[in-house]
């Protein structure tokens, strides 16, 4: 039951991140069009949009990991047979959170890199 709720919350977070980045790409269409018209290649535009989308996820991941290290010190007495700060668990959590975040950011970033400059400049 807990695993299904965790999977559902991860899915909802990925969909929310996708929605926010899609909105960001829509709002920055003219800027991206100008960049492309002035000679920006697709890979730097893709990287820019991907980093813009992943920045909140990375900040949340850093603060979450710091908080979890602090909290594990408090629950040390109820842990049996495991270390409070197990590196394997932390690495798996980081990968579990980064993979859906990257996938959610990749589609809007790819769409931003495929913008036709003339259509973007004429859109408004």
C-alpha positions as CSV (number, residue, x, y, z in Angstrom):
1,X,0.0,0.0,0.0
2,X,2.8,2.4,0.9
3,X,4.7,1.5,-2.3
4,X,1.6,2.3,-4.4
5,X,1.2,5.7,-2.7
6,X,4.9,6.4,-3.2
7,X,4.6,5.5,-6.9
8,X,1.5,7.7,-7.3
9,X,3.2,10.7,-5.6
10,X,6.3,10.2,-7.8
11,X,4.0,10.2,-10.9
12,X,2.1,13.3,-9.8
13,X,5.4,15.1,-9.1
14,X,6.7,14.2,-12.6
15,X,3.4,15.3,-14.3
16,X,3.5,18.6,-12.3
17,X,7.1,19.2,-13.3
18,X,6.2,18.4,-17.0
19,X,3.3,20.9,-16.8
20,X,5.5,23.7,-15.3
21,X,8.2,23.2,-17.8
22,X,5.7,23.1,-20.7
23,X,4.2,26.4,-19.5
24,X,7.8,27.8,-19.2
25,X,8.5,26.8,-22.8
26,X,5.3,28.4,-24.0
27,X,6.0,31.6,-22.2
28,X,9.6,31.8,-23.6
29,X,8.7,30.8,-27.2
30,X,9.7,34.3,-28.5
31,X,13.0,34.3,-26.6
32,X,13.9,30.8,-27.8
33,X,12.9,31.8,-31.4
34,X,15.2,34.9,-31.2
35,X,18.0,32.7,-29.9
36,X,17.5,30.2,-32.7
37,X,17.3,33.1,-35.3
38,X,20.5,34.5,-34.1
39,X,22.3,31.2,-34.5
40,X,21.8,29.2,-31.3
41,X,22.0,25.5,-32.0
42,X,19.5,23.0,-30.7
43,X,21.8,21.3,-28.2
44,X,22.5,24.5,-26.1
45,X,18.7,25.4,-26.2
46,X,17.9,21.9,-25.1
47,X,20.5,22.1,-22.3
48,X,19.1,25.5,-21.2
49,X,15.6,24.3,-21.0
50,X,16.5,21.0,-19.3
51,X,18.6,22.8,-16.6
52,X,15.7,25.3,-16.1
53,X,13.4,22.4,-15.4
54,X,15.8,20.4,-13.3
55,X,16.9,23.2,-11.1
56,X,13.9,23.1,-8.7
57,X,14.1,19.3,-8.6
58,X,17.8,19.4,-7.7
59,X,17.3,22.0,-5.1
60,X,14.5,20.0,-3.5
61,X,16.7,16.9,-3.7
62,X,19.6,18.5,-1.9
63,X,17.4,19.9,0.9
64,X,15.5,16.6,1.2
65,X,18.7,14.6,1.5
66,X,20.0,17.0,4.1
67,X,16.8,16.8,6.1
68,X,16.7,13.0,5.8
69,X,20.3,12.8,7.2
70,X,19.2,15.0,10.1
71,X,16.0,13.0,10.7
72,X,17.8,9.6,10.7
73,X,19.8,10.7,13.7
74,X,16.4,11.0,15.6
75,X,15.1,7.6,14.5
76,X,18.3,5.6,15.1
77,X,16.8,3.7,18.0
78,X,14.0,2.2,15.9
79,X,16.2,0.9,13.1
80,X,17.1,-2.7,13.3
81,X,19.9,-4.3,11.2
82,X,20.5,-1.2,9.0
83,X,22.7,1.8,9.2
84,X,20.9,5.1,9.7
85,X,22.9,6.7,6.8
86,X,23.1,3.9,4.3
87,X,24.8,5.1,1.1
88,X,23.1,2.5,-1.1
89,X,19.6,3.7,0.0
90,X,20.5,7.3,-0.6
91,X,21.9,6.6,-4.0
92,X,18.8,4.7,-5.0
93,X,16.6,7.5,-3.7
94,X,18.5,10.1,-5.7
95,X,18.2,8.0,-8.9
96,X,14.6,7.2,-8.3
97,X,13.8,10.9,-8.0
98,X,16.1,12.2,-10.8
99,X,15.1,9.7,-13.5
100,X,11.4,10.8,-13.6
101,X,12.3,14.4,-13.2
102,X,14.7,14.2,-16.2
103,X,12.1,12.4,-18.3
104,X,9.5,15.0,-17.4
105,X,11.8,17.8,-18.4
106,X,13.1,16.2,-21.5
107,X,9.9,16.4,-23.6
108,X,9.3,20.1,-23.2
109,X,13.0,20.9,-23.6
110,X,13.1,18.8,-26.8
111,X,10.1,20.7,-28.0
112,X,11.8,24.0,-27.3
113,X,14.8,23.0,-29.2
114,X,12.6,22.2,-32.2
115,X,11.0,25.6,-32.4
116,X,11.1,27.2,-35.9
117,X,12.4,30.7,-35.4
118,X,10.1,32.4,-37.9
119,X,7.0,30.8,-36.5
120,X,8.0,31.8,-33.0
121,X,8.7,35.4,-34.0
122,X,5.4,35.8,-35.8
123,X,3.3,34.1,-33.0
124,X,2.4,37.3,-31.2
